[in-house]
Amino acid sequence: MDTAEIDRTEEPSLRSGISALTSRVTAVDVGFFRMLAAWSMPKPVTLLLILLVRIGDGWMWGAIALYLWWALPFAELEMTVLHCILSIGISLCFYLPIKFIMKRPRPYDSGLDVTPLVPPLDKYSFPSGHTMNNLAVALTLALHLPRLIVPAILLPVVMGMLRILFGVHYLSDIVGGTVLGTVAFFISKAIFPAIDL
């Protein structure tokens, strides 16, 4: 059997493997989405969680920047802010192409009976930009302020999970955003080699 014949036989197998994996991920996503959608919460709790999710649109970074300005000497503040800007820049370099290559419809555009409770910032679902960008910046911030490591990991992921509950993402969007945000952080850390955890 020559190389061309091997390539022809492997190509359908690869395609069918990718298709099977995609189907499995979609089944898990839809099942998890429906499980969360079945939860019934009191209206005040829902409103409080919506507020938390909306803070993740970027508003929390203004408050954190004010805290850093108050808490850090200028030279350290400058390095921290520049490092965070680098992290979000790297994250966006991943985010934009992946978002528009994948073009995954959001749950409410995929035939699921759901009304989004928070406004999405763009049309497509994968990856979760909120999770990805917030995690990249939060991990970078925790590199400079190690006592923040636990909230730096938990807050972006919890806010991402709430975006599933509120109808704008799937579980794999949050997982993808978590992985890509972490990769963006490690790339930015490699560019600042003098800083060690």
C-alpha positions as CSV (number, residue, x, y, z in Angstrom):
1,M,0.0,0.0,0.0
2,D,1.5,3.3,-1.0
3,T,1.5,6.6,1.1
4,A,-1.4,8.1,-0.8
5,E,-3.6,5.1,-0.1
6,I,-2.6,5.2,3.7
7,D,-3.5,9.0,3.7
8,R,-6.8,8.3,2.1
9,T,-7.7,5.6,4.6
10,E,-6.6,7.6,7.7
11,E,-8.4,10.8,6.6
12,P,-12.0,9.5,7.0
13,S,-10.9,7.8,10.3
14,L,-9.6,11.1,11.6
15,R,-12.7,12.9,10.5
16,S,-15.0,10.3,12.1
17,G,-12.9,10.5,15.3
18,I,-13.2,14.3,15.5
19,S,-16.9,14.0,14.7
20,A,-17.4,11.5,17.5
21,L,-15.5,13.7,20.0
22,T,-17.5,16.8,19.0
23,S,-20.8,14.8,19.4
24,R,-19.7,13.6,22.9
25,V,-18.7,17.1,24.0
26,T,-21.9,18.6,22.7
27,A,-23.9,15.9,24.5
28,V,-22.1,16.7,27.8
29,D,-22.6,20.5,27.2
30,V,-26.3,20.2,26.5
31,G,-26.9,17.8,29.5
32,F,-25.0,20.1,31.9
33,F,-26.8,23.2,30.5
34,R,-30.2,21.5,31.0
35,M,-29.2,20.5,34.5
36,L,-28.3,24.1,35.4
37,A,-31.4,25.5,33.7
38,A,-33.6,23.3,35.9
39,W,-32.4,25.0,39.0
40,S,-34.9,27.4,40.6
41,M,-33.4,30.2,42.7
42,P,-35.2,33.0,44.6
43,K,-35.2,36.3,42.6
44,P,-32.9,38.2,45.0
45,V,-30.3,35.4,44.6
46,T,-30.6,35.5,40.8
47,L,-30.2,39.3,40.8
48,L,-27.1,39.1,43.1
49,L,-25.5,36.5,40.8
50,I,-26.3,38.6,37.7
51,L,-24.6,41.5,39.4
52,L,-21.5,39.3,40.0
53,V,-21.4,38.2,36.4
54,R,-21.8,41.8,35.1
55,I,-18.9,42.8,37.3
56,G,-16.8,40.3,35.2
57,D,-17.5,42.4,32.1
58,G,-14.5,44.5,33.2
59,W,-15.8,46.7,36.0
60,M,-13.9,44.9,38.7
61,W,-10.6,45.8,37.1
62,G,-11.2,49.5,37.7
63,A,-11.7,48.8,41.4
64,I,-8.6,46.6,41.5
65,A,-6.6,49.2,39.7
66,L,-7.5,51.8,42.4
67,Y,-6.5,49.4,45.1
68,L,-3.2,48.7,43.4
69,W,-2.5,52.4,43.1
70,W,-3.1,52.8,46.8
71,A,-1.3,49.6,47.9
72,L,1.8,49.4,45.8
73,P,4.9,51.7,45.3
74,F,4.8,53.3,41.8
75,A,7.6,51.1,40.3
76,E,5.9,47.9,41.4
77,L,2.5,49.3,40.3
78,E,3.9,50.1,36.9
79,M,5.4,46.6,36.4
80,T,2.2,44.9,37.6
81,V,-0.1,47.0,35.3
82,L,2.2,46.5,32.3
83,H,2.3,42.8,32.9
84,C,-1.5,42.6,33.2
85,I,-1.8,44.5,29.9
86,L,0.6,42.1,28.3
87,S,-1.4,39.1,29.6
88,I,-4.7,40.4,28.3
89,G,-3.1,41.3,24.9
90,I,-1.8,37.7,24.6
91,S,-5.2,36.4,25.6
92,L,-7.0,38.5,23.0
93,C,-4.5,37.2,20.3
94,F,-5.9,33.7,21.0
95,Y,-9.5,34.7,21.7
96,L,-10.3,36.6,18.5
97,P,-9.1,34.1,15.9
98,I,-10.5,31.1,17.7
99,K,-13.8,32.8,18.3
100,F,-14.3,33.5,14.6
101,I,-12.8,30.2,13.3
102,M,-15.1,28.1,15.6
103,K,-18.2,30.3,15.2
104,R,-20.0,28.2,17.7
105,P,-23.6,29.5,18.2
106,R,-24.6,30.4,21.7
107,P,-27.2,28.2,23.5
108,Y,-30.1,30.4,22.7
109,D,-29.1,30.3,19.0
110,S,-28.8,26.5,19.0
111,G,-32.4,25.5,19.5
112,L,-32.3,25.3,23.3
113,D,-35.3,26.9,25.0
114,V,-33.5,29.6,27.0
115,T,-33.5,33.3,27.3
116,P,-30.2,34.8,28.2
117,L,-30.2,36.7,31.5
118,V,-27.0,38.6,30.8
119,P,-26.1,40.2,27.5
120,P,-23.3,38.5,25.5
121,L,-20.6,40.8,24.3
122,D,-20.3,39.1,20.9
123,K,-22.1,36.6,18.7
124,Y,-20.3,33.3,19.3
125,S,-19.9,31.0,22.3
126,F,-16.5,29.3,22.2
127,P,-14.2,30.1,24.1
128,S,-15.6,32.1,27.0
129,G,-13.8,35.4,26.6
130,H,-14.8,36.5,30.2
131,T,-13.3,33.4,31.7
132,M,-10.2,33.5,29.5
133,N,-9.3,37.2,29.8
134,N,-10.2,37.6,33.5
135,L,-8.2,34.4,34.4
136,A,-5.2,35.6,32.4
137,V,-5.2,39.0,34.2
138,A,-6.1,37.5,37.6
139,L,-3.2,35.0,37.5
140,T,-0.8,37.7,36.4
141,L,-2.0,39.9,39.3
142,A,-1.5,37.0,41.7
143,L,2.0,36.5,40.5
144,H,2.7,40.0,41.8
145,L,0.5,39.7,44.9
146,P,0.6,35.9,45.8
147,R,-2.0,36.2,48.5
148,L,-4.6,36.7,45.7
149,I,-3.9,33.3,44.1
150,V,-7.1,31.6,45.4
151,P,-9.6,34.3,44.3
152,A,-7.6,34.7,41.1
153,I,-8.4,31.2,40.1
154,L,-11.9,30.9,41.6
155,L,-13.5,34.2,40.7
156,P,-13.1,34.0,36.9
157,V,-14.1,30.3,36.8
158,V,-17.1,30.9,39.0
159,M,-18.2,33.9,36.9
160,G,-17.8,31.7,33.8
161,M,-19.9,28.9,35.3
162,L,-22.6,31.5,36.1
163,R,-22.6,32.5,32.5
164,I,-23.8,28.9,31.7
165,L,-26.5,29.3,34.3
166,F,-27.6,32.5,32.6
167,G,-27.8,31.1,29.1
168,V,-24.9,32.4,27.2
169,H,-22.3,29.6,27.4
170,Y,-21.7,25.9,27.5
171,L,-19.4,24.0,29.9
172,S,-16.8,23.4,27.2
173,D,-16.7,27.2,26.5
174,I,-15.6,27.7,30.1
175,V,-13.1,24.9,30.1
176,G,-11.6,26.2,26.8
177,G,-11.5,29.7,28.2
178,T,-9.8,28.4,31.4
179,V,-7.1,26.5,29.4
180,L,-6.4,29.4,27.0
181,G,-6.4,32.0,29.8
182,T,-3.9,29.9,31.7
183,V,-1.7,29.5,28.6
184,A,-1.8,33.3,28.0
185,F,-0.7,33.8,31.6
186,F,2.3,31.4,31.2
187,I,3.4,33.1,28.0
188,S,3.3,36.5,29.6
189,K,5.2,35.1,32.6
190,A,7.9,33.8,30.3
191,I,8.3,37.3,28.9
192,F,8.8,38.6,32.5
193,P,11.4,36.0,33.6
194,A,12.6,38.0,36.5
195,I,9.4,37.4,38.4
196,D,9.0,34.0,40.1
197,L,6.1,32.6,42.1
